[in-house]
């Protein structure tokens, strides 16, 4: 049994026990998420194949997931250059991602599949995140004033 969901403008094929990396979603590590934009749902058994397709989404279908990681991906460098014009620009970008573990698929009362707690523990024990935590934001140096602070003339006379 699997489903195709849409989040962050992208589509993902998921089934219980899968780890997927999606665009940044709100939620702390360990919290649960619900994806209700299910585009496609397929269930097959030995004698029966059942397919549900949405227009564009399947009504009442949802996918439950648990957040297992938050962070930023690797740096991508953007380089612009025009030859013979002395024009060069370099810019970097690190995208924020959320990693989730798919725990339940639900299309209707008949079509539902969930991950058992033992399977969930083994999956979480095997999971390794390659995302790096978001560090402190860059702060520019402060430009100090070139004027020297002077002491009042009354204090100079007392010294």
C-alpha positions as YAML, in Angstrom:
chain: A
units: angstrom
residues:
- id: 1
  name: UNK
  ca: [0.00, 0.00, 0.00]
- id: 2
  name: UNK
  ca: [1.31, 3.42, -0.91]
- id: 3
  name: UNK
  ca: [0.13, 6.95, -1.51]
- id: 4
  name: UNK
  ca: [1.28, 10.01, -3.41]
- id: 5
  name: UNK
  ca: [1.13, 13.22, -1.39]
- id: 6
  name: UNK
  ca: [1.80, 16.85, -2.22]
- id: 7
  name: UNK
  ca: [3.65, 19.23, 0.09]
- id: 8
  name: UNK
  ca: [5.87, 22.21, -0.57]
- id: 9
  name: UNK
  ca: [4.93, 22.20, -4.27]
- id: 10
  name: UNK
  ca: [6.41, 18.71, -4.76]
- id: 11
  name: UNK
  ca: [4.95, 15.22, -4.90]
- id: 12
  name: UNK
  ca: [6.24, 12.26, -2.85]
- id: 13
  name: UNK
  ca: [5.45, 8.54, -3.06]
- id: 14
  name: UNK
  ca: [5.16, 7.30, 0.54]
- id: 15
  name: UNK
  ca: [4.38, 4.14, 2.48]
- id: 16
  name: UNK
  ca: [4.56, 3.40, 6.21]
- id: 17
  name: UNK
  ca: [8.16, 3.27, 7.42]
- id: 18
  name: UNK
  ca: [9.55, 5.67, 4.78]
- id: 19
  name: UNK
  ca: [11.73, 8.64, 5.67]
- id: 20
  name: UNK
  ca: [11.22, 11.63, 3.41]
- id: 21
  name: UNK
  ca: [12.82, 15.06, 3.35]
- id: 22
  name: UNK
  ca: [10.41, 17.89, 2.57]
- id: 23
  name: UNK
  ca: [10.52, 21.66, 2.50]
- id: 24
  name: UNK
  ca: [10.53, 23.29, 5.95]
- id: 25
  name: UNK
  ca: [7.42, 22.57, 8.01]
- id: 26
  name: UNK
  ca: [6.60, 23.88, 11.45]
- id: 27
  name: UNK
  ca: [7.00, 21.42, 14.29]
- id: 28
  name: UNK
  ca: [9.52, 20.21, 16.82]
- id: 29
  name: UNK
  ca: [11.30, 16.87, 16.58]
- id: 30
  name: UNK
  ca: [8.89, 14.21, 17.84]
- id: 31
  name: UNK
  ca: [5.69, 16.06, 16.94]
- id: 32
  name: UNK
  ca: [3.19, 14.56, 14.52]
- id: 33
  name: UNK
  ca: [2.07, 15.97, 11.17]
- id: 34
  name: UNK
  ca: [-0.91, 15.27, 8.96]
- id: 35
  name: UNK
  ca: [-0.74, 15.50, 5.17]
- id: 36
  name: UNK
  ca: [-4.24, 15.78, 3.73]
- id: 37
  name: UNK
  ca: [-3.28, 16.54, 0.13]
- id: 38
  name: UNK
  ca: [-3.34, 12.95, -1.09]
- id: 39
  name: UNK
  ca: [-3.31, 12.69, -4.89]
- id: 40
  name: UNK
  ca: [-3.21, 8.90, -5.33]
- id: 41
  name: UNK
  ca: [-3.78, 5.86, -3.13]
- id: 42
  name: UNK
  ca: [-3.06, 2.25, -4.05]
- id: 43
  name: UNK
  ca: [-3.74, -0.93, -2.13]
- id: 44
  name: UNK
  ca: [-3.04, -4.38, -3.47]
- id: 45
  name: UNK
  ca: [-3.53, -7.84, -2.05]
- id: 46
  name: UNK
  ca: [-3.23, -11.33, -3.54]
- id: 47
  name: UNK
  ca: [-6.61, -11.20, -5.30]
- id: 48
  name: UNK
  ca: [-7.52, -7.52, -5.30]
- id: 49
  name: UNK
  ca: [-5.98, -4.30, -6.57]
- id: 50
  name: UNK
  ca: [-7.64, -1.04, -5.52]
- id: 51
  name: UNK
  ca: [-6.65, 2.37, -6.83]
- id: 52
  name: UNK
  ca: [-8.10, 5.72, -5.76]
- id: 53
  name: UNK
  ca: [-7.32, 8.85, -7.74]
- id: 54
  name: UNK
  ca: [-8.27, 12.36, -6.70]
- id: 55
  name: UNK
  ca: [-9.51, 15.32, -8.69]
- id: 56
  name: UNK
  ca: [-7.06, 16.77, -7.59]
- id: 57
  name: UNK
  ca: [-7.19, 15.38, -4.01]
- id: 58
  name: UNK
  ca: [-8.88, 12.35, -2.48]
- id: 59
  name: UNK
  ca: [-11.58, 13.44, -0.04]
- id: 60
  name: UNK
  ca: [-11.01, 12.14, 3.51]
- id: 61
  name: UNK
  ca: [-7.62, 10.56, 2.79]
- id: 62
  name: UNK
  ca: [-4.67, 11.52, 4.95]
- id: 63
  name: UNK
  ca: [-1.12, 10.51, 5.77]
- id: 64
  name: UNK
  ca: [0.22, 10.73, 9.33]
- id: 65
  name: UNK
  ca: [3.92, 11.39, 9.90]
- id: 66
  name: UNK
  ca: [6.33, 12.19, 12.72]
- id: 67
  name: UNK
  ca: [9.05, 14.84, 12.55]
- id: 68
  name: UNK
  ca: [12.47, 13.23, 13.06]
- id: 69
  name: UNK
  ca: [14.77, 16.06, 11.95]
- id: 70
  name: UNK
  ca: [14.92, 19.79, 11.29]
- id: 71
  name: UNK
  ca: [17.87, 21.54, 9.72]
- id: 72
  name: UNK
  ca: [19.54, 22.93, 6.65]
- id: 73
  name: UNK
  ca: [20.91, 21.14, 3.64]
- id: 74
  name: UNK
  ca: [24.35, 21.53, 2.13]
- id: 75
  name: UNK
  ca: [25.43, 24.85, 0.68]
- id: 76
  name: UNK
  ca: [24.78, 25.56, -2.97]
- id: 77
  name: UNK
  ca: [26.97, 28.15, -4.69]
- id: 78
  name: UNK
  ca: [25.54, 30.43, -7.35]
- id: 79
  name: UNK
  ca: [28.23, 31.95, -9.57]
- id: 80
  name: UNK
  ca: [27.53, 34.63, -12.18]
- id: 81
  name: UNK
  ca: [30.22, 35.79, -14.57]
- id: 82
  name: UNK
  ca: [30.43, 37.79, -17.78]
- id: 83
  name: UNK
  ca: [33.69, 37.32, -19.55]
- id: 84
  name: UNK
  ca: [35.83, 40.30, -20.46]
- id: 85
  name: UNK
  ca: [33.58, 42.62, -18.45]
- id: 86
  name: UNK
  ca: [35.14, 42.23, -14.99]
- id: 87
  name: UNK
  ca: [31.79, 41.03, -13.64]
- id: 88
  name: UNK
  ca: [31.78, 38.22, -11.10]
- id: 89
  name: UNK
  ca: [29.24, 37.52, -8.37]
- id: 90
  name: UNK
  ca: [29.16, 34.61, -5.95]
- id: 91
  name: UNK
  ca: [26.24, 33.84, -3.69]
- id: 92
  name: UNK
  ca: [25.52, 30.91, -1.39]
- id: 93
  name: UNK
  ca: [22.25, 29.31, -0.32]
- id: 94
  name: UNK
  ca: [21.28, 26.65, 2.26]
- id: 95
  name: UNK
  ca: [17.71, 25.37, 2.09]
- id: 96
  name: UNK
  ca: [15.75, 24.55, 5.26]
- id: 97
  name: UNK
  ca: [14.36, 21.00, 5.36]
- id: 98
  name: UNK
  ca: [12.22, 18.82, 7.60]
- id: 99
  name: UNK
  ca: [12.72, 15.06, 7.73]
- id: 100
  name: UNK
  ca: [9.67, 12.96, 8.58]
- id: 101
  name: UNK
  ca: [8.85, 9.29, 9.21]
- id: 102
  name: UNK
  ca: [5.60, 8.12, 7.62]
- id: 103
  name: UNK
  ca: [3.56, 6.27, 10.25]
- id: 104
  name: UNK
  ca: [-0.02, 5.87, 8.91]
- id: 105
  name: UNK
  ca: [-1.89, 5.84, 5.61]
- id: 106
  name: UNK
  ca: [-5.64, 6.33, 5.72]
- id: 107
  name: UNK
  ca: [-8.02, 6.50, 2.77]
- id: 108
  name: UNK
  ca: [-11.19, 5.17, 4.37]
- id: 109
  name: UNK
  ca: [-12.25, 2.76, 7.12]
- id: 110
  name: UNK
  ca: [-11.39, -0.18, 4.84]
- id: 111
  name: UNK
  ca: [-8.13, 1.22, 3.49]
- id: 112
  name: UNK
  ca: [-5.74, 2.00, 6.28]
- id: 113
  name: UNK
  ca: [-2.27, 0.84, 7.20]
- id: 114
  name: UNK
  ca: [-0.11, 1.86, 10.14]
- id: 115
  name: UNK
  ca: [3.40, 1.26, 11.39]
- id: 116
  name: UNK
  ca: [3.64, -0.78, 14.60]
- id: 117
  name: UNK
  ca: [5.44, 0.64, 17.60]
- id: 118
  name: UNK
  ca: [8.24, -1.99, 17.38]
- id: 119
  name: UNK
  ca: [8.85, -1.23, 13.69]
- id: 120
  name: UNK
  ca: [8.84, 2.48, 14.51]
- id: 121
  name: UNK
  ca: [11.51, 2.02, 17.20]
- id: 122
  name: UNK
  ca: [13.77, 0.03, 14.87]
- id: 123
  name: UNK
  ca: [13.34, 2.59, 12.07]
- id: 124
  name: UNK
  ca: [14.17, 5.48, 14.42]
- id: 125
  name: UNK
  ca: [17.25, 3.61, 15.71]
- id: 126
  name: UNK
  ca: [18.56, 3.23, 12.13]
- id: 127
  name: UNK
  ca: [17.85, 6.84, 11.14]
- id: 128
  name: UNK
  ca: [20.79, 9.23, 10.65]
- id: 129
  name: UNK
  ca: [20.21, 12.82, 9.66]
- id: 130
  name: UNK
  ca: [22.65, 14.62, 7.38]
- id: 131
  name: UNK
  ca: [21.04, 18.00, 8.03]
- id: 132
  name: UNK
  ca: [23.03, 20.57, 9.95]
- id: 133
  name: UNK
  ca: [21.33, 22.67, 12.62]
- id: 134
  name: UNK
  ca: [20.78, 26.31, 11.81]
- id: 135
  name: UNK
  ca: [23.55, 28.36, 13.38]
- id: 136
  name: UNK
  ca: [23.59, 31.88, 14.70]
- id: 137
  name: UNK
  ca: [22.71, 34.50, 12.16]
- id: 138
  name: UNK
  ca: [25.48, 36.61, 10.72]
- id: 139
  name: UNK
  ca: [25.72, 40.01, 12.35]
- id: 140
  name: UNK
  ca: [27.76, 42.74, 10.76]
- id: 141
  name: UNK
  ca: [30.50, 44.47, 12.71]
- id: 142
  name: UNK
  ca: [29.48, 47.71, 14.29]
- id: 143
  name: UNK
  ca: [31.19, 50.76, 12.96]
- id: 144
  name: UNK
  ca: [32.49, 52.72, 15.91]
- id: 145
  name: UNK
  ca: [32.44, 56.44, 15.88]
- id: 146
  name: UNK
  ca: [35.77, 58.10, 15.03]
- id: 147
  name: UNK
  ca: [35.12, 60.82, 17.57]
- id: 148
  name: UNK
  ca: [36.81, 60.25, 20.86]
- id: 149
  name: UNK
  ca: [34.67, 60.63, 23.89]
- id: 150
  name: UNK
  ca: [35.89, 63.63, 25.79]
- id: 151
  name: UNK
  ca: [35.54, 64.25, 29.47]
- id: 152
  name: UNK
  ca: [33.82, 67.44, 30.60]
- id: 153
  name: UNK
  ca: [36.16, 70.39, 31.28]
- id: 154
  name: UNK
  ca: [35.19, 70.53, 34.95]
- id: 155
  name: UNK
  ca: [36.60, 67.04, 35.47]
- id: 156
  name: UNK
  ca: [39.83, 67.98, 33.66]
- id: 157
  name: UNK
  ca: [40.43, 70.90, 36.04]
- id: 158
  name: UNK
  ca: [39.94, 68.68, 39.10]
- id: 159
  name: UNK
  ca: [42.59, 66.25, 37.92]
...
